[in-house]
Amino acid sequence: MKTSTTILLLVISNLFMTFAWYGHLKNHKASPLWMVVLASWGIAFFEYCFQVPANRLGAISGLTTAQLKTIQEVITLLVFAGFSILYLREPFRWNYLVGFALIAAGAGFVFLNLGRGSG
């Protein structure tokens, strides 16, 4: 239960962060940079309101920090892919899919149980 809550909170936090980082590229390219930075910081506040509890719940449920970071990065790629297609209306090319799949495959190694050594 805590892991699914962690994942849900990470998805929500990534939605906020993706808008904070990339949302201005659609309609505000001509806006002054300082205004865009302040608006992004305002949006990022809400990202932290979900990210910090997600990490705490995940750690309490037994996930390592490496696993939490890996989950977060995979979610980031999925959220970004949807955002770029649906909001920014950018094409999603086959090489993006292959690259993201390779990253996801690498992320899978973080969750392999290869024994618990000292290093």
N, C-alpha and C positions, 0 to 999 in steps of 0.2 A: 504493500500500500504506500509506504513512504517513498519507494523508488518511483512509482507512477506519479505521485504528487511532485517529486523532484523534477521529473521530466516535463510535466505540465507547466510548472513554474519556469523552467528553463526555456520552454517554447514561448511563453508570454514575454519573458525578459528579452528574448532575441527579437521578437516582433518590435518591441520598443527600440532596441538598439539599432536594428536595421533601418528603421525610419529615421532615427537620430543621425546615423552615418550617411545614408544614401537618399533619404526622402527629398531633400532639397534639390537634388540633381534634376528632378522632373520639371519643376516650375520656378525655381528660385536661383537659377544660374547667374542672373544679373543682380541679385540682392547683394548688399555689402557683406563681406565675409564675417565681420564682427557680429552682425545680426544673425547670420546662419549659425555661428558658433554658439551664441547665447541660446538660441532656440533649440539647438541640438543638446546642449547641457540640460535644458529644462526637460526635454524628452528622456534623456539618459537617467535623470533622477528616478523615473518610474521603472526603468530597467533595473536599477539597483534594488528597488523595493521588492523585486521578484527574484533577482539573481542571488542575493545574500541568503534569504531564507531557503532557496533551493539548495544551495551548497551546504547549509547547516543541516537540513533534513537528510540530504544524501549522505553526509558524513555520519550522522546518527544511525542511518540505516545500514551502514557498513561499507559504503563505497569509499575507495581511496581517492585522494585528490587527483591522481592521474586519471582515474576512471571518470570522475566528475568533469574534469577538463575535456576529456575525450568525448563524452556525451554532449557537452556544451558545443564543441566544435562541429560535430556531426549535425546537431540541430541547427547551428548557424548556417551550414551549407544548405540544408533543406529549406530553411526560412528564406535565405538569400535567393535561392533558385526560384522559389515561388514569387517572391517580391519582385525580382527583376523581370519575370515574365508577366505577372498580373498587373503590377503597379507601374513599372517603368516601360513596359511593352517592348522589352529587348528580346531578341531571338535567343533561344537556348540551343547552342550548337552541340553536335555529337561529341566534340573533343572536351567540352565542359563536363558532359555526362561521364566520359571515360575517366577524366581527371578526378572528379568527385568520387567515382566508384573506387578508384585506387586509394584515395584518402580514407574512405570508409573501410576498405579491406585492411589498411594499415591500422586503423582504429580498432579493428577486431582483435588484433594481437594484444592490445592492452587488457582485454578481458579473458585471454587464455590463462588457464590455471596450470602453469608450468612448474609448480612447486614453490616453496617459500625458502629461498636461500638468503644469505646475508648480502648478496649483491649481484 
